[in-house]
Amino acid sequence: MDTSLQLLIVLAFIFISTTITTTATTTTAPTPSQDLFYPPSFLPSVFSSLGFQELSTAANLSLIITATPTTIFAPTDAALFTCLSCSLPLLLQEHSVPGLYPLHAILSLAFGTKIETLAPNRCLTVTSTSTTSYATKKAFINGAEISHPDLFNNGHIIIHGIEGFISHLSPLSCNVEQMTSLSFPQQSITPDFSIMPSMLKDAIVRLRISGYSVVSLALRAKYQELVKLRSMTVFALDDTAMFAGGHSYLPNFRFHIVPNRLLRAADLVSLPAETILPTVESSENLVVTTDGGGDPLAPMRINYVKIQILDLLYNNRIVVHGLSTPFPHLHHSSSDDGFGQTEKTESDAGERVCEIVAPPPNIEESTMEIEDQHAL
């Protein structure tokens, strides 16, 4: 056979192999040979008997069609209560997939596999722990653990109970990411930390498909270091902001990570002003310069930068908040001339300077805060 033809065949084989998506379809799971009909009250009564009262109510309002085989990942009532702005009927559709996926089938899926849901153009992402033991292996749906697998299985409908943070799926959730092509280093860790690799990989996948691909790559580059943490809070810039002037973010990436603290939106805004937050950059701390007291005219600021998007992404170990500009490194110096104290706070690049003047008693204090680069 001609050498060039052999090369062409090899290249074609490689192309076909690498373009096979991990997006799961209904053909992935076995389905019964014929459709069955269930009365409209069937699914609500099943949810109610299993203790999912909120989903029972949502099932009465949702367009879930039980005539076709379906797998449902059911969040607890407590999890749903944390998403006050969510539409329960839509959440139910977003957590329901066509086809039957018992736990053993889910655990056999490749890391990062996407499963199309009953909600149009919305996909769930399947991840799992790296342990080889089936008995100890855990599966996650968009970062929420399948804590109670196979709660219900009548051969036509499967219900798994999940625990974790719940939110609506992104319009970009079906973007195909070839996670099987990513080579994550193996890490020897203790059992207490065994969930962190999965949570970190989950965050990497979801950031990549949400317009934060640079931050996703940074997390991957720091994987060996970050996987040792129990939890972390990350402050991230999207790709647009990164290339529009946020060039100092990547060299100072570790300065934007709070280790071993999972600070969701409610936790973050409850921090009082002057709270010190340690970072992975051990010699540098972040400072809450304006608390999140709920005043829309005075939004929360850390290092004088406004937190643009709270709870951009989160799972059981990682929460990501959005910024529009990197945090400056604050350097404090003060002098007292007997009439008032002047304190200067500036970034290490000298690009921003904030002067806070503390006047003598009985004179109203005035402050000037650093606005972000987009004047937000």
Residue pairs with C-beta under 8 A, 6 or more apart in sequence:
18 178
18 181
21 114
21 176
21 178
22 109
22 110
22 112
22 113
22 114
22 176
22 178
22 179
22 180
23 113
23 114
23 115
23 116
23 123
23 174
23 176
24 97
24 99
24 109
24 113
24 114
24 115
24 116
24 126
25 99
25 116
26 69
26 98
26 99
27 99
28 99
28 101
28 105
28 109
28 115
29 69
29 71
29 99
29 100
29 101
29 105
30 100
31 68
31 69
31 99
31 100
32 69
32 155
32 156
35 67
35 68
36 66
36 67
36 156
37 66
37 67
38 66
38 67
38 156
40 60
42 66
43 59
43 64
43 66
43 157
44 56
44 57
44 59
44 60
45 56
46 152
46 157
46 159
47 53
47 55
47 56
47 59
47 74
47 159
48 56
50 74
50 151
50 152
50 159
50 161
51 77
52 74
52 76
52 77
52 161
53 77
54 77
54 80
54 81
54 88
55 74
55 75
55 80
55 88
55 92
57 88
58 88
58 89
58 91
58 92
59 92
61 88
61 89
62 88
62 89
62 90
62 92
62 93
63 89
63 93
63 118
64 70
64 92
64 93
64 96
64 118
65 118
66 156
66 157
68 98
69 98
69 99
69 100
69 156
69 157
70 96
70 97
70 98
70 99
70 100
70 118
70 156
70 157
70 158
71 96
71 97
71 99
71 100
71 101
71 157
71 158
71 159
71 160
72 92
72 95
72 96
72 97
72 157
72 158
72 159
72 160
73 95
73 96
73 97
73 124
73 141
73 144
73 146
73 160
73 162
74 95
74 151
74 159
74 160
74 161
74 162
75 91
75 95
75 144
75 162
75 163
75 164
75 166
76 161
76 162
76 163
79 144
79 162
79 163
79 164
79 165
79 166
80 86
80 88
80 91
80 166
82 165
82 166
83 91
83 166
83 167
83 168
86 166
86 167
86 168
87 168
90 119
90 168
91 166
91 168
93 117
93 118
93 119
93 122
94 117
94 118
94 119
94 122
94 124
94 168
94 169
95 117
95 124
95 141
95 162
96 117
96 118
97 115
97 116
97 117
97 118
97 124
98 116
98 118
100 155
100 156
100 158
101 115
101 158
102 149
102 150
102 153
102 158
103 139
103 146
103 149
103 150
103 160
104 134
106 126
106 128
106 139
106 146
106 149
106 160
107 128
107 134
107 137
107 139
109 126
109 128
110 179
110 180
111 126
111 127
111 128
111 179
111 180
111 201
112 125
112 126
112 127
112 177
112 179
112 180
112 201
112 205
113 125
113 126
113 179
114 123
114 124
114 125
114 126
114 173
114 174
114 176
114 177
115 123
115 124
115 126
116 122
116 123
116 174
117 123
117 124
117 169
119 169
121 171
121 174
122 169
122 171
122 173
122 174
123 169
123 173
123 174
124 141
124 142
124 169
124 173
125 141
125 142
125 173
125 202
125 205
125 206
126 139
126 140
126 141
127 139
127 140
127 143
127 198
127 201
127 202
127 205
128 137
128 138
128 139
128 140
128 198
129 136
129 137
129 138
129 194
129 195
129 197
129 198
130 186
130 197
130 198
131 137
131 194
138 145
138 146
138 195
138 198
139 145
139 146
139 149
140 146
140 164
140 198
140 199
140 202
140 315
140 316
141 160
141 162
142 169
142 202
142 206
142 315
143 164
143 165
143 199
143 202
143 203
143 206
143 314
143 315
143 316
144 162
144 163
144 164
144 165
144 166
144 315
144 316
145 162
145 163
145 164
145 316
146 160
146 161
146 162
147 161
147 162
147 163
148 160
148 161
148 162
149 160
149 161
150 158
150 160
151 159
151 160
151 161
152 158
152 159
153 159
164 315
164 316
165 264
165 314
165 315
165 316
167 311
170 206
170 209
170 210
172 209
172 210
172 211
173 209
175 209
177 205
177 208
177 209
179 201
179 205
182 220
184 197
184 201
184 220
184 223
185 223
185 224
187 197
187 223
187 224
187 227
187 228
189 196
189 197
189 227
189 228
192 230
193 227
193 228
193 229
193 230
195 316
195 317
196 227
196 228
196 229
196 230
196 231
196 317
197 227
199 315
199 316
199 317
199 318
200 219
200 223
200 226
200 227
200 317
200 318
202 315
202 318
203 216
203 219
203 234
203 313
203 315
203 318
203 320
204 216
204 219
204 220
205 216
206 313
207 213
207 215
207 216
207 219
207 236
207 313
207 320
208 216
210 312
210 313
211 238
211 239
211 240
212 236
212 237
212 238
212 239
212 312
212 320
213 239
214 237
214 239
214 242
214 249
214 250
215 234
215 236
215 237
215 242
215 320
218 250
218 253
219 226
219 234
222 253
222 254
225 280
226 232
226 257
226 280
229 259
229 260
230 260
230 317
231 260
231 261
231 262
231 317
231 318
232 257
232 258
232 259
232 260
232 261
232 262
232 280
232 317
232 318
232 319
233 257
233 258
233 261
233 262
233 263
233 268
233 318
233 319
233 320
233 321
234 256
234 257
234 258
234 318
234 319
234 320
234 321
235 256
235 257
235 302
235 307
235 320
235 321
235 322
235 323
235 327
236 256
236 312
236 320
236 321
236 322
236 323
237 246
237 249
237 322
237 323
237 324
237 325
237 326
238 322
241 323
241 324
241 325
241 374
242 249
242 250
244 373
245 325
245 373
246 325
246 326
246 373
248 326
248 349
249 256
249 326
252 281
252 326
252 327
252 329
254 279
254 280
254 281
255 279
255 280
255 281
255 284
255 286
255 327
255 329
256 279
256 323
256 326
256 327
257 279
257 280
258 277
258 278
258 279
258 280
258 286
259 278
259 279
259 280
261 277
262 314
262 317
262 318
262 319
263 271
263 319
264 311
264 314
264 319
265 310
265 311
265 321
268 292
268 300
268 307
268 310
268 321
269 291
269 292
269 293
269 294
269 300
269 310
270 292
271 277
271 288
271 291
271 292
272 288
272 291
273 288
273 289
273 290
273 291
274 287
274 288
274 289
275 287
275 288
275 291
276 285
276 286
276 287
277 285
277 286
277 287
277 288
277 302
278 285
278 286
279 285
279 286
284 329
286 302
286 303
286 327
287 302
287 303
287 330
288 300
288 301
288 302
289 301
289 302
289 303
289 304
289 369
290 298
290 299
290 300
290 301
290 304
290 369
291 300
292 299
292 300
292 307
299 306
299 307
300 306
300 307
301 307
301 369
302 327
303 327
303 328
303 330
303 370
304 328
304 330
304 345
304 352
304 354
304 369
304 370
304 371
305 323
305 325
305 326
305 327
305 328
305 370
305 372
306 323
306 324
306 371
306 372
306 376
307 321
307 322
307 323
308 321
308 322
308 323
308 324
308 372
308 376
309 321
309 322
310 321
310 322
311 319
311 321
312 320
312 321
312 322
313 319
313 320
314 320
323 372
324 372
324 373
324 374
324 376
325 372
325 373
325 374
328 346
328 347
328 348
328 349
328 351
328 352
328 370
329 347
329 348
330 345
330 346
330 347
331 344
331 345
331 346
331 348
332 343
332 344
332 345
333 343
333 344
334 341
334 342
334 343
334 344
335 341
335 342
339 359
339 360
340 357
340 358
340 359
340 360
341 357
341 358
342 355
342 356
342 357
342 358
343 355
343 356
343 357
343 358
344 353
344 354
344 355
344 356
345 353
345 354
345 355
345 356
346 352
346 353
346 354
352 370
354 368
354 369
354 370
355 368
356 367
356 368
357 365
357 366
357 367
358 365
359 365
359 366
